[in-house]
């Protein structure tokens, strides 16, 4: 923190600003490391008053990050299971949310990776601090539920931004394997898998290019969903989901789009009049997962 404060001088911060912030840092450190030392109210209020003055100085320097819209990252807890299908040469990856269902989970996405890619994927997951692997992470009851299914390979828990997990798994998704599985099991035919990927791509696009509209916006989302989230463009489900997302984004002022986040998940079933349950809740884009 001391180094960060010191570097403000290089971008035009006044000497008084640096001194005021350093006083706040000193007061915090004293309180943290010597909690028994008396903290005088008048002194603390003066330090806070000077800190406000320092922040006002910094906000006028035109530092890009100061005026940038806040971009929240959402933390999800996702169960990740792996099952080998030796006949097809595929490892099926399932993503599940915690649920009060008797099975304890709610499926939200599927990936299809080649069997020989497992060691590479496992290394990447284990190295990621957001992933915990094994029975201790999943819990004995869920581990038993996952492992009793045929050809069970492994399982774990992801806790963090789900877009990062989707990106990691998408690197290994194989379109040929996806085409060869039973149609209703294929990733491209599952509105949850497609919806999560499209929402994740939409967030990436609006944060980097908030001014995009209409066909340009749709094209950018499709390209991003294809390259980063293993969502095949041009499908019936994909087009329907993208219709919903386009309407949602068009209702959000351009200046606020970079603050959007998602996906988040809601217990909401698809219906005949709303087959693709995508909604905007505050600044979050939500997907109904039943």
C-alpha distance (Angstrom), angle and dihedral (degrees) to the residues before:
residue distance angle dihedral
X1 . . .
X2 3.81 . .
X3 3.80 89.6 .
X4 3.81 92.0 49.3
X5 3.81 91.3 51.7
X6 3.78 91.6 47.3
X7 3.82 92.0 53.0
X8 3.82 90.9 58.7
X9 3.81 88.0 80.5
X10 3.81 89.1 68.0
X11 3.83 91.2 61.0
X12 3.79 95.5 48.0
X13 3.80 105.8 -86.8
X14 3.80 114.5 156.1
X15 3.79 120.6 -112.6
X16 3.81 89.0 -115.7
X17 3.81 90.4 55.1
X18 3.77 91.8 53.9
X19 3.81 91.4 46.7
X20 3.80 92.0 49.3
X21 3.79 93.4 51.0
X22 3.78 90.7 45.7
X23 3.80 88.8 53.4
X24 3.82 89.4 55.4
X25 3.80 90.4 48.9
X26 3.81 90.6 49.9
X27 3.80 93.1 48.6
X28 3.81 91.1 49.3
X29 3.81 93.2 48.3
X30 3.80 92.1 49.0
X31 3.79 92.0 49.8
X32 3.81 91.5 46.4
X33 3.80 99.7 46.2
X34 3.82 98.9 32.4
X35 3.82 105.0 32.3
X36 3.82 92.4 163.8
X37 3.80 92.2 62.8
X38 3.79 112.6 103.1
X39 3.81 113.3 -103.3
X40 3.81 109.8 -151.4
X41 3.81 113.8 -141.7
X42 3.79 94.9 -143.9
X43 3.81 92.1 51.4
X44 3.82 92.3 48.1
X45 3.82 92.4 49.1
X46 3.79 91.2 50.0
X47 3.80 91.7 50.8
X48 3.81 90.1 50.4
X49 3.83 91.3 48.1
X50 3.80 90.6 52.1
X51 3.80 90.2 46.4
X52 3.81 90.1 56.5
X53 3.79 88.8 52.7
X54 3.80 90.2 49.6
X55 3.80 92.6 51.0
X56 3.79 90.7 49.7
X57 3.81 88.7 54.2
X58 3.82 92.0 49.1
X59 3.81 93.1 48.3
X60 3.80 89.7 58.5
X61 3.80 94.9 53.6
X62 3.81 94.5 81.5
X63 3.80 94.7 -124.0
X64 3.80 104.5 170.2
X65 3.79 96.9 -131.9
X66 3.81 92.6 53.7
X67 3.80 94.7 64.4
X68 3.81 97.4 33.2
X69 3.83 115.6 115.9
X70 3.79 113.2 -103.8
X71 3.80 111.4 -100.6
X72 3.80 110.1 -160.3
X73 3.77 121.6 -155.6
X74 3.79 114.4 -146.2
X75 3.77 120.1 -138.9
X76 3.80 116.5 -142.7
X77 3.78 131.9 -179.6
X78 3.80 107.6 -136.6
X79 3.79 128.1 177.1
X80 3.81 112.1 -139.4
X81 3.82 120.6 -159.3
X82 3.81 131.0 -176.7
X83 3.81 126.8 -156.7
X84 3.81 126.4 178.7
X85 3.82 121.1 -137.0
X86 3.79 101.8 -167.7
X87 3.81 96.5 -175.7
X88 3.80 91.7 59.9
X89 3.80 95.8 34.6
X90 3.80 89.5 -122.6
X91 3.78 137.7 132.4
X92 3.79 109.1 -153.4
X93 3.79 114.6 -147.1
X94 3.80 117.3 -158.2
X95 3.80 126.5 -167.4
X96 3.80 118.9 -156.2
X97 3.80 137.0 -178.9
X98 3.81 121.9 -142.2
X99 3.80 109.3 -95.9
X100 3.80 142.6 175.6
X101 3.80 87.7 -126.0
X102 3.81 112.6 122.5
X103 3.83 88.4 -106.1
X104 3.80 90.2 54.2
X105 3.81 94.2 -128.2
X106 3.79 143.1 79.2
X107 3.84 115.3 -150.9
X108 3.80 114.9 -130.2
X109 3.80 107.7 164.7
X110 3.79 147.2 6.7
X111 3.80 134.0 -154.3
X112 3.81 130.2 -169.1
X113 3.81 116.1 -146.0
X114 3.83 131.5 171.9
X115 3.80 114.8 -100.0
X116 3.79 91.3 -121.5
X117 3.81 91.3 57.6
X118 3.81 92.9 64.4
X119 3.81 97.2 90.8
X120 3.81 91.2 50.4
X121 3.80 93.1 47.7
X122 3.81 92.3 45.2
X123 3.81 90.9 53.5
X124 3.81 91.3 51.3
X125 3.80 93.5 47.9
X126 3.80 96.0 45.7
X127 3.80 90.2 49.7
X128 3.81 91.2 54.0
X129 3.83 113.4 91.1
X130 3.82 90.2 -146.1
X131 3.81 92.9 64.3
X132 3.80 126.9 74.8
X133 3.79 117.8 -173.9
X134 3.79 134.3 -154.4
X135 3.78 142.5 24.7
X136 3.81 94.9 -49.9
X137 3.81 90.7 56.6
X138 3.79 96.5 44.0
X139 3.79 98.1 38.5
X140 3.78 127.0 -118.1
X141 3.81 96.8 -90.8
X142 3.80 96.1 50.6
X143 3.79 92.0 40.6
X144 3.80 89.0 55.2
X145 3.81 90.8 48.5
X146 3.81 92.6 50.4
X147 3.78 97.0 41.0
X148 3.81 96.4 50.6
X149 3.81 89.4 65.9
X150 3.80 112.8 94.5
X151 3.81 120.0 -89.9
X152 3.80 93.4 10.8
X153 3.80 111.5 178.9
X154 3.79 111.0 174.4
X155 3.81 144.9 -41.9
X156 3.78 142.3 -160.0
X157 3.79 146.3 158.9
X158 3.81 128.8 -94.2
X159 3.80 117.5 -157.9
X160 3.79 114.8 -177.3
X161 3.80 141.8 49.0
X162 3.80 106.4 -11.0
X163 3.81 91.1 -150.0
X164 3.80 88.8 68.8
X165 3.82 91.0 51.9
X166 3.81 91.8 47.6
X167 3.81 91.0 51.1
X168 3.79 91.9 50.5
X169 3.81 94.3 49.3
X170 3.80 93.4 41.9
X171 3.81 90.3 61.8
X172 3.80 87.6 68.6
X173 3.81 101.3 36.7
X174 3.81 111.1 120.2
X175 3.81 117.3 -148.7
X176 3.82 92.7 -161.1
X177 3.81 91.1 55.6
X178 3.78 89.6 46.0
X179 3.80 91.2 54.1
X180 3.80 91.7 50.2
X181 3.82 98.9 55.0
X182 3.80 124.1 88.1
X183 3.84 104.6 -71.4
X184 3.80 97.5 -118.4
X185 3.82 89.3 53.1
X186 3.81 94.5 51.6
X187 3.77 117.7 110.5
X188 3.81 93.6 -129.0
X189 3.82 91.4 56.2
X190 3.80 95.3 51.9
X191 3.81 111.8 90.0
X192 3.81 91.0 -156.6
X193 3.81 94.2 54.3
X194 3.80 91.2 44.7
X195 3.81 93.6 42.9
X196 3.80 95.2 50.8
X197 3.80 91.3 49.1
X198 3.80 93.8 47.4
X199 3.80 93.3 47.7
X200 3.81 90.4 49.3
X201 3.82 89.9 50.0
X202 3.80 90.9 46.2
X203 3.81 91.1 54.8
X204 3.81 90.5 50.6
X205 3.81 91.8 49.9
X206 3.81 98.5 46.4
X207 3.79 91.5 47.5
X208 3.79 93.5 52.3
X209 3.84 99.2 33.1
X210 3.82 109.7 19.7
X211 3.81 93.2 166.1
X212 3.81 95.7 64.3
X213 3.79 115.1 116.9
X214 3.81 139.8 176.8
X215 3.80 118.3 -16.4
X216 3.81 93.4 1.9
X217 3.80 90.9 54.7
X218 3.81 93.3 46.9
X219 3.78 92.0 48.5
X220 3.80 92.6 49.6
X221 3.82 92.3 49.2
X222 3.81 92.4 47.9
X223 3.80 91.9 49.3
X224 3.80 92.1 48.2
X225 3.81 93.2 45.1
X226 3.80 90.5 50.6
X227 3.81 96.9 46.9
X228 3.81 100.1 37.9
X229 3.81 108.7 22.8
X230 3.84 105.2 32.3
X231 3.81 94.5 -117.3
X232 3.80 112.6 149.3
X233 3.84 109.6 -134.4
X234 3.78 124.7 -130.5
X235 3.81 100.0 33.2
X236 3.80 122.8 135.9
X237 3.79 92.1 -113.4
X238 3.80 92.6 44.6
X239 3.80 93.3 50.5
X240 3.79 91.9 48.3
X241 3.78 92.5 49.3
X242 3.78 91.4 46.4
X243 3.81 90.7 51.7
X244 3.80 88.4 57.6
X245 3.79 93.8 45.8
X246 3.80 92.4 48.8
X247 3.81 91.4 53.7
X248 3.80 90.7 48.3
X249 3.80 95.0 49.7
X250 3.80 92.9 46.5
X251 3.82 89.1 59.3
X252 3.82 92.3 55.0
X253 3.83 116.4 84.7
X254 3.80 112.5 -114.0
X255 3.79 91.8 -119.3
X256 3.81 91.2 58.2
X257 3.80 100.6 44.3
X258 3.79 95.7 87.9
X259 3.81 88.2 61.5
X260 3.81 94.0 59.8
X261 3.80 118.2 114.2
X262 3.78 137.5 -173.6
X263 2.84 173.6 -40.3
X264 3.78 101.3 -67.0
X265 3.79 121.3 166.9
X266 3.77 133.0 -126.5
X267 3.79 132.5 -176.6
X268 3.79 96.0 -111.2
X269 3.79 127.9 135.3
X270 3.78 125.5 -138.1
X271 3.82 111.9 -112.5
X272 3.80 135.1 -166.1
X273 3.80 92.0 -100.9
X274 3.84 93.2 39.7
X275 3.82 106.3 32.5
X276 3.80 92.4 160.5
X277 3.83 108.0 50.8
X278 3.81 100.7 -157.9
X279 3.81 116.8 144.9
X280 3.79 141.2 165.1
X281 3.81 114.6 -119.2
X282 3.78 110.3 -176.6
X283 3.79 103.8 -54.7
X284 3.82 93.8 -23.0
X285 3.80 128.6 93.2
X286 3.79 108.8 -139.3
X287 3.78 132.1 -159.1
X288 3.79 120.6 -155.4
X289 3.80 109.5 -130.5
X290 3.80 101.9 179.2
